[in-house]
Amino acid sequence: MSALTFMEASPVRWIRPQRIFWPVNSLIIRTCAARTMTTAMVKVTLAPVISRTTGPEVAAMSDHNNCSHNCSSCASGCPSGQGPQSLLKPANQHSKIKKVVGVISGKGGVGKSLVTALLATAMQKKGHQCAILDADITGPSIPRMFGLSEKAKIYKQEILPVEAANHIKIMSVNLLLANDTDPVVWRGPMIGGAVEQFWTDVCWGDIDYLFVDMPPGTGDVAQTVFQSLPVDGIIVVSSPQDLVGMIVEKAVKMADMVHIPVIGLVENMAYFQCPSCGDKHAIFGESHLEQWCRDYQVELRAQVPIDPALAQACDRGDIHTVDAPWLKDLVVGLEAL
């Protein structure tokens, strides 16, 4: 069944995806048999949404009719008496990844993919083997920035990432689609499953830093990444507008909920520097970066200017040739992780 056929399934039928497979040049969904939807299927029990472990409150959803609630004298071995259980997924057996860094923001359009590409390139130039997991399934842009046209391949049931010209390994849904402009019209659980498979099924090899370019917001993909991947820290990307400050705080608070440290804050489109006189102009308003760093107790920060050369490099597909001196403090901080 194709992804398109899945989405066109009748609304009165229920099809549960069990596993997403990525053969070359096609997307195949293996599903269980369709069943008629009943009211019982929409009855759910709410558990803590943001957590990297399961605990008694989650295990309590199981039906234990004879439970005495005295775990000290119970020999049943149910999860309630075993303490928190990790939700982290193992990486591919042929992957050895030292550090995982998430690049996030609370809203779209602030330049997460640009910052991800620049950081990965800067770290690669420092001699670290880097990779990018493009978790923005419905709006991937990383392959275009690096000028990739080659498609990912399958070898012995494993997905092989595509290498950019500077040897950064990249995995993105656009490397699996027949055409770059084909839309991915999936709901949250399928998108989260795809991101998880980019971690478990992709043969990354030996990687010093894996950067995860995340979609905007604090929804399904962010929860999947924080719960399933051993994220060592996050970098929050913003822009100078007042409105963005509130959204940035949401991203920082989400990281705090799962006890993931904020490595640094990046303010993109912070200013425009006149090529004639050298003066800096705050096109989108005065910077709030210093205030945000004080509020969130984050030491590392960076400001990326409005530079037509950056946009042109992204359009040409050679972002890997760009130097990013504005990110030097973050690079030092990443090396210290």
C-alpha positions in Angstrom: 0.0 0.0 0.0 1.5 3.3 -1.0 1.6 6.4 1.3 -0.9 8.1 -1.0 -3.3 5.1 -0.8 -3.0 5.2 3.0 -4.1 8.8 3.2 -7.0 8.1 0.9 -8.4 5.3 3.1 -12.0 5.8 4.0 -12.5 7.9 7.1 -14.8 5.2 8.6 -12.0 2.6 8.4 -9.1 2.3 10.8 -5.6 1.3 9.6 -2.8 1.1 12.1 0.8 1.5 10.6 3.1 -1.1 12.1 6.3 -0.3 10.4 7.6 2.1 7.8 10.0 0.7 5.2 12.1 2.8 2.8 13.0 0.8 -0.4 14.8 2.7 -3.1 12.6 5.1 -5.0 9.4 4.2 -3.2 7.7 4.4 0.2 5.8 1.3 1.4 3.6 1.1 4.5 3.0 -2.4 5.9 -0.3 -2.3 7.8 -2.5 -4.7 9.7 -5.9 -5.6 8.5 -8.4 -2.7 8.4 -11.1 -2.8 11.1 -14.3 -0.9 11.4 -13.9 2.0 13.8 -15.9 1.7 17.0 -16.4 4.2 19.9 -14.1 2.0 22.1 -11.2 2.8 19.9 -11.2 6.4 20.8 -11.2 5.9 24.5 -7.7 6.6 25.7 -5.9 7.1 29.0 -3.7 10.2 29.2 -0.1 9.5 30.4 2.7 12.0 30.8 3.6 13.2 27.3 7.1 14.5 27.8 9.3 11.9 29.4 12.3 9.8 28.5 11.2 7.0 30.8 8.0 5.1 31.7 7.1 4.7 35.3 4.3 3.4 37.5 1.9 6.0 36.3 2.3 4.7 32.7 2.3 1.1 33.8 -0.9 1.6 35.7 -2.7 1.7 32.4 -2.4 -2.1 32.3 -5.3 -4.0 33.8 -4.2 -5.8 36.9 -7.5 -7.0 38.5 -5.8 -8.8 41.4 -3.2 -6.1 42.2 -2.7 -5.5 45.9 -0.7 -2.3 45.2 2.0 -3.7 47.5 5.0 -4.0 45.2 7.4 -5.1 48.0 5.6 -8.4 48.4 4.6 -8.9 44.8 6.4 -11.4 42.6 4.5 -10.8 39.3 7.3 -8.7 37.8 5.0 -6.2 36.4 6.5 -2.8 35.3 5.0 -1.0 38.3 7.5 -2.6 40.6 10.5 -2.2 38.3 10.9 1.5 38.4 11.2 3.8 35.4 12.0 2.1 32.1 14.0 4.0 29.4 12.2 4.9 26.2 15.5 5.5 24.3 15.8 3.5 21.1 19.1 1.8 20.2 21.0 3.2 17.3 21.6 1.1 14.2 24.0 -1.7 15.0 26.6 -0.3 12.5 26.4 3.2 14.0 28.7 4.6 16.6 27.5 8.1 17.4 29.3 10.1 20.2 27.1 13.2 20.5 23.6 14.0 19.4 22.6 17.7 19.2 19.1 19.0 18.5 18.5 22.3 16.7 15.1 23.6 17.5 12.9 26.6 17.8 9.3 27.2 18.8 8.3 28.6 15.5 9.1 28.3 11.8 11.0 30.6 9.5 13.8 31.5 11.9 16.6 29.5 10.1 17.0 26.2 12.0 18.1 24.4 8.8 20.6 27.2 8.0 22.1 27.1 11.5 22.2 23.3 11.4 24.1 23.3 8.1 26.5 26.0 9.2 27.3 24.3 12.5 27.8 20.9 10.9 30.1 22.4 8.3 32.1 24.3 11.0 32.5 21.2 13.1 33.5 19.2 10.0 36.2 21.8 9.2 37.5 21.3 12.7 38.2 17.7 12.0 35.0 16.1 13.5 33.0 13.6 11.4 29.5 15.1 11.4 26.1 14.0 10.2 22.7 15.6 9.8 19.4 13.9 10.5 16.7 16.0 8.8 13.7 15.5 11.1 11.6 18.1 9.3 9.8 15.4 7.4 7.1 17.6 5.7 9.5 20.5 5.0 13.0 19.1 4.3 15.6 21.6 3.0 18.9 20.1 4.1 19.6 18.1 0.9 19.0 21.2 -1.3 21.4 23.3 0.8 24.2 20.8 0.2 23.4 20.3 -3.4 22.4 16.6 -3.1 20.7 14.9 -6.0 21.7 11.3 -5.3 19.1 9.2 -3.5 19.6 7.1 -0.4 20.1 3.4 -1.0 19.3 0.2 0.9 21.9 -2.4 1.7 21.1 -5.5 3.7 17.9 -3.9 5.1 19.7 -0.8 6.2 19.5 2.7 4.8 22.8 4.3 3.7 23.0 8.1 4.2 24.1 10.3 1.4 27.5 12.1 1.7 27.8 15.8 0.9 30.8 17.2 -0.9 32.5 17.9 2.5 31.7 14.3 3.7 28.9 15.2 6.0 26.5 12.3 6.1 22.9 13.3 5.5 19.5 11.5 5.9 16.3 13.2 4.8 13.0 12.2 3.5 13.8 14.1 0.3 16.6 11.6 -0.4 13.9 8.9 -0.5 11.3 10.6 -2.7 11.2 10.2 -6.5 10.9 14.0 -6.8 12.0 16.7 -4.4 8.7 18.5 -4.8 6.6 15.5 -3.9 4.6 16.3 -0.7 4.7 14.0 2.4 1.0 14.1 3.5 1.3 12.1 6.8 -0.2 12.5 10.2 1.9 12.8 13.4 2.4 9.2 14.3 3.8 8.3 10.9 6.1 11.3 10.9 7.4 10.3 14.3 7.9 6.8 13.1 9.9 7.9 10.2 12.2 10.1 12.4 12.7 7.1 14.7 13.7 4.9 11.8 16.2 7.5 10.6 17.9 6.8 14.0 17.5 3.0 14.2 17.6 1.9 10.5 20.2 4.3 9.0 23.8 3.0 9.0 25.5 6.2 10.1 28.9 4.6 10.8 31.4 6.4 13.1 30.0 9.9 13.9 31.4 12.5 16.3 28.4 14.8 16.1 24.9 14.1 14.8 22.9 17.2 14.3 19.1 16.8 14.3 17.3 19.5 12.3 13.9 19.5 13.9 10.6 21.0 12.6 9.2 24.1 14.4 7.2 23.7 17.5 7.0 21.3 20.4 4.8 18.6 18.8 5.1 15.0 17.8 8.6 15.1 16.2 10.1 17.0 19.1 8.7 14.5 21.5 9.9 11.6 19.4 13.4 13.0 19.2 13.7 13.8 22.9 12.2 10.5 24.0 13.8 8.1 21.5 17.3 9.6 20.9 20.0 10.2 23.5 20.1 14.0 22.9 23.1 15.5 24.7 21.9 19.1 24.3 20.0 21.5 22.1 20.6 24.7 20.3 17.7 27.1 20.1 17.3 29.3 17.1 15.4 32.6 17.2 15.0 35.9 15.4 14.9 39.4 16.9 11.1 40.0 16.9 9.4 40.5 20.2 6.9 37.7 19.3 9.6 35.2 19.0 10.7 35.6 22.6 7.6 33.9 23.9 8.0 31.1 21.4 11.7 30.6 22.4 10.6 30.2 26.0 8.3 27.3 25.0 11.2 25.5 23.4 13.5 26.1 26.4 10.9 24.9 28.8 10.3 21.8 26.8 14.0 20.9 27.0 13.9 21.5 30.7 11.0 19.1 31.1 13.1 16.3 29.7 16.3 17.4 31.4 18.2 18.2 28.2 20.6 21.1 28.5 20.4 24.1 26.3 23.9 24.5 24.8 23.3 27.9 23.3 21.0 30.4 21.6 21.4 31.6 18.1 19.7 34.8 16.9 19.4 34.6 13.1 18.8 37.6 10.9 20.1 39.7 13.8 21.3 42.6 11.7 22.3 43.8 8.3 25.8 45.2 7.9 26.1 47.8 5.2 28.9 46.8 2.7 29.7 50.4 2.1 30.0 52.0 5.5 30.1 48.9 7.7 27.2 50.1 10.0 24.9 47.5 11.4 21.1 48.0 11.0 18.5 46.1 13.0 16.1 45.3 10.2 13.8 43.2 12.4 14.1 45.1 15.6 16.7 45.4 18.4 18.3 42.2 19.6 16.9 40.4 22.7 19.6 37.8 22.8 21.4 39.1 25.9 18.2 39.3 27.8 17.1 35.8 26.8 20.5 34.3 27.8 20.2 35.9 31.2 16.6 34.7 31.6 17.4 31.1 30.6 20.9 31.1 32.1 22.5 30.2 28.9 26.2 31.2 28.4 26.8 30.5 24.7 25.2 32.7 22.1 25.6 33.8 18.5 24.2 36.3 16.1 23.9 35.5 12.4 23.5 38.5 10.1 21.2 39.0 7.1 23.7 38.2 4.3 22.6 37.7 0.7 25.6 35.4 0.2 24.1 32.9 2.7 20.9 32.8 0.7 22.8 32.4 -2.5 24.9 29.6 -1.1 21.8 27.7 0.0 20.2 28.1 -3.4 23.3 26.9 -5.2 23.6 24.0 -2.9 27.1 24.8 -1.7 26.4 25.9 1.9 29.4 23.7 2.8 31.8 26.3 1.3 30.6 29.1 3.7 32.6 30.1 6.7 30.6 31.1 9.8 32.8 33.1 12.1 29.6 34.2 14.0 29.3 30.6 15.4 32.8 30.2 16.7 31.8 30.3 20.4 29.2 27.6 19.8 31.7 25.4 18.0 34.0 25.7 21.1 31.1 24.8 23.3 30.2 21.8 21.2 33.7 20.5 21.4 33.5 20.8 25.2 30.4 18.5 25.4 
